[in-house]
Amino acid sequence: MHSEFAGTGFGTNDLAGGFTAPEIIAGTQTIIDTVHGAGMKIIGVTVIPRGRPAPMTGWTSTMEAHRLTLNGWMRSVATFDALIDFDALLAHGPVVLLADGGTAAAIPPEWNCDFTHPNAAGYRAMGESVDLALFHRKTQ
């Protein structure tokens, strides 16, 4: 029997769209359970930094708190078969002051396109950090 593969990753769009960490966690757990119930493997991906320095808007300290909670759950509680930790890869960026007065991590300058997305070098680093063995089929 071969294990099929499924992947899931929630971007910062869910958080920026008003969803909370508990809501995303509940939905993600449903997906994990469904995928496992179908006999497939599921790989999670942490949410990358999105700190946008003031006066830029689009990311708040509340969103950042939910991002950190979600990533913590993914690392310690979630039942993914594997986790790709892009947040850890991008963790060496600056902490910036947000428009609401809070702080948040930003994508490292050398990999930052627009304080939301990595640039080409950032995406390359992300791609090169993935262990491709995670996607190999297991055979019995």
N, C-alpha and C positions, 0 to 999 in steps of 0.2 A: 504494500500500500504506500502510496506517495502522499506526503503532506503538501497541500496547496498553500500558497502564501497570500496573505493580505496585509496591507500596511495602512496605518492611519496616522495622521498628524494634524493637529489643530493649530492653525496659525494664530497670529495676534488678531486677525480679523474678528474672530468670535468674541474675544475680550473687548476689542474696540467697538463691537456691535452691541455691547451691553450685557452679554452673558457673563455670569459669575463662575468662579472656579467650581463651586458645588454643582452647578448646572452642567458644566462641561464634563466634570468628573462622572456624574450620573450617566450622561449620554455616552461617554467613552466606555464606561464599564458595560453598558448594554451592548455596544459594538464588540467589545472584547469577548463577552459571554456568547454572543451570537456567532462570532467567527470561530471560537473554540468549540462551540456546539456543532458546527459544521465540519469539525475535524481539520481546521486550517490553522496555520501559524499567523500570528499578528505581531507586527513590529511597531512600537511607538516612537515618536519623535518629540523631544522637548520643544517648548516655545522659546524662540530666540529673543534677545533683548530688543526693546523698541523705544528706549528713552529718547525723547525729542526735546532738545534744550529750549527753554523759554526764550523768546516769546512764541515759538512754534507750539501749535496745539495738536491734538489728536491722540495723546497718551496722557493718562492721569496717574496719580499715585495710587488710586483705588485699582485701576487696571493693572498696575505693576504688582500690587499686593496679590491680586488674583493670579497673575502669571507665576509669581513665586510659589504660591500655594499649589497650583496645578503642576508645576515642574517637580515640586517636592513629592506630591502624590505619585507622579509617574516614576520617580526614582525609587520610592520606598514601599509603595502599597500596590500599585497597578500590577495586574497579572499579564502584562505583555510577555511574549516569548523572548523578546529582546528590546532594548531601548537604544536609540541613536540620540546621543546627548549633544545636540547642536548648541544648546545654551552653554554648556561647559566649554565648548570649543570657542565660543564668542565671549566668554566671561572676562577677558582682559581689556574690554572697552572701558571708557570713562563713565563715571557716575555723573549724571547731569541734573541740573535744577530744572524741574518741570514748570509749566505755566501755572499750575495750581499750587506751587510752592513746595511740593514734594520732590523726591529724587527718584531716579531710575537708572539702571544700567543702559548704556548705549552700545551699539555695534562698534567694535574697534575701528578707529579712523581709517586704517589701511584697507578695511573691508566694507566700509560704509558707503552706501549709495545716496540714501535720502533719509536716514534715521528710521527707516521702516524696513528697507530691503538691503541685503548685502549687494555689493558690486560684483563684477565678474570674478575678481580675485577672491572675494569672500565665498561666493558660490563654489569656486574651484576648491578652496580649502575645505568647505563642507563636504563636497563630493569625495575628495581624497581622504577624508577622515572616516568614511563609512567602511566597515569591514564587510566586504562583499560575500564572505562566507555565510553571513546572516541569511542570504538569499538562495543558498544551495538547497536543493531538495534532499530530504532524508529518505533513504530507501531501506526497506526491510528485507 
